[in-house]
Each structure stands twice: as structure tokens, then as C-alpha cells.
Amino acid sequence: MASQSFSLTALPSAAAPAQIATPSSDAPAKPKPCCVCKEEKAKRDDCMLFSKSDDPQKDCVSTIDQYRACMAGFGFKV
């Protein structure tokens, strides 16, 4: 099968849409908290849910700290 090539042509400047202003167009977009640190969150949740300790928070302090550090790296305070 032979490949076919095509080219895209630029639209005339009069037909170009107006630029949409964003609140902070210079700064990179901040990700949503649900979309980052998924692996650390899963480890933290598993530790808390399946801990046999009377105080799961003390038992899972290292995984909680890892999750907090990861979130802080993205600018979130947990």
C-alpha cells in the first residue's frame, strides 16, 4: 500500500479566531490534586485501611509522609 501525503494550509489571518485570555497565561497550568501522586496515595490508603494496629495513623506515618512530600512537590498542602 502506498502512503499518501497531504499538506495543511494556513488559514488567512482574518479567519483566525481571537486569542482566549487565561488568568495566568505565563505560569504553567497546575494539575488537579486527584491526578498526581496516585501511587503514593494508593500505598497510604492501603496502609490505613488494612493496618492491624490500634492506631493506623502512627503505623503508616512513613507512607503518609511520602504522600505529603509528593503533594507538596506539586504545590499542594495536605
The 8 nearest C-alpha neighbors of each residue, nearest first, counted from 0:
[[1, 2, 3, 4, 5, 6, 7, 8],
 [2, 0, 3, 4, 5, 6, 7, 8],
 [3, 1, 0, 4, 5, 6, 7, 8],
 [2, 4, 1, 5, 0, 6, 7, 8],
 [5, 3, 2, 6, 1, 7, 0, 8],
 [6, 4, 3, 7, 8, 2, 1, 9],
 [5, 7, 8, 4, 9, 3, 10, 2],
 [8, 6, 9, 5, 10, 4, 11, 3],
 [7, 9, 6, 10, 11, 5, 12, 15],
 [10, 8, 11, 7, 12, 15, 6, 14],
 [9, 11, 12, 14, 8, 15, 13, 7],
 [10, 12, 13, 14, 9, 15, 8, 16],
 [11, 13, 15, 14, 10, 9, 16, 17],
 [12, 14, 11, 15, 10, 16, 17, 9],
 [15, 13, 12, 11, 16, 10, 17, 9],
 [14, 16, 12, 13, 17, 10, 11, 18],
 [17, 15, 14, 18, 13, 12, 19, 10],
 [16, 18, 19, 15, 14, 20, 13, 12],
 [19, 17, 20, 16, 15, 21, 24, 14],
 [18, 20, 17, 21, 16, 24, 22, 23],
 [19, 21, 18, 22, 24, 23, 17, 25],
 [20, 22, 24, 23, 19, 25, 18, 26],
 [21, 23, 24, 20, 25, 26, 19, 28],
 [24, 22, 25, 21, 26, 27, 28, 20],
 [23, 25, 21, 26, 22, 20, 27, 28],
 [26, 24, 23, 27, 22, 21, 28, 20],
 [27, 25, 23, 24, 28, 29, 22, 21],
 [28, 26, 29, 25, 24, 23, 30, 22],
 [27, 29, 30, 26, 23, 24, 25, 31],
 [28, 30, 27, 31, 73, 74, 26, 32],
 [31, 29, 28, 32, 34, 35, 73, 33],
 [30, 32, 33, 34, 29, 35, 28, 73],
 [33, 31, 34, 35, 30, 75, 70, 36],
 [34, 32, 31, 35, 37, 36, 30, 40],
 [33, 35, 32, 31, 30, 37, 36, 70],
 [36, 34, 37, 32, 33, 31, 30, 70],
 [37, 35, 39, 38, 40, 69, 70, 66],
 [36, 38, 40, 35, 39, 41, 34, 33],
 [37, 39, 41, 40, 36, 42, 35, 43],
 [40, 38, 66, 42, 36, 41, 37, 43],
 [39, 41, 43, 37, 38, 42, 66, 44],
 [40, 42, 44, 38, 43, 39, 45, 37],
 [43, 41, 39, 45, 40, 44, 46, 38],
 [44, 42, 40, 46, 62, 41, 45, 63],
 [43, 45, 41, 47, 46, 42, 48, 40],
 [46, 44, 42, 48, 47, 43, 49, 41],
 [45, 47, 43, 44, 49, 50, 48, 59],
 [46, 48, 44, 55, 45, 50, 49, 43],
 [49, 47, 45, 46, 50, 44, 55, 43],
 [48, 50, 46, 47, 45, 51, 44, 55],
 [51, 49, 52, 46, 47, 55, 48, 58],
 [50, 52, 49, 53, 55, 54, 48, 58],
 [53, 51, 54, 50, 55, 58, 57, 56],
 [52, 54, 55, 51, 50, 58, 57, 56],
 [53, 55, 52, 56, 57, 58, 50, 51],
 [56, 54, 58, 52, 57, 47, 50, 59],
 [55, 57, 59, 58, 54, 60, 47, 63],
 [58, 56, 60, 55, 59, 54, 52, 61],
 [57, 59, 55, 56, 60, 54, 52, 50],
 [60, 58, 56, 57, 62, 61, 55, 46],
 [59, 61, 63, 57, 62, 58, 56, 64],
 [62, 60, 64, 63, 59, 65, 58, 66],
 [63, 61, 65, 43, 64, 59, 60, 66],
 [62, 64, 60, 66, 61, 65, 43, 59],
 [63, 65, 67, 61, 62, 66, 60, 68],
 [66, 64, 62, 68, 63, 67, 69, 61],
 [65, 67, 69, 39, 63, 64, 68, 40],
 [68, 66, 64, 70, 69, 65, 77, 71],
 [69, 67, 71, 65, 66, 70, 64, 72],
 [68, 70, 66, 72, 71, 67, 36, 65],
 [69, 71, 67, 75, 72, 73, 68, 66],
 [72, 70, 74, 75, 68, 73, 69, 76],
 [71, 73, 69, 70, 74, 68, 75, 67],
 [72, 74, 71, 70, 75, 69, 29, 30],
 [75, 73, 71, 72, 70, 76, 29, 69],
 [76, 74, 71, 70, 73, 77, 72, 32],
 [77, 75, 71, 74, 70, 67, 73, 68],
 [76, 67, 75, 70, 71, 66, 68, 74]]
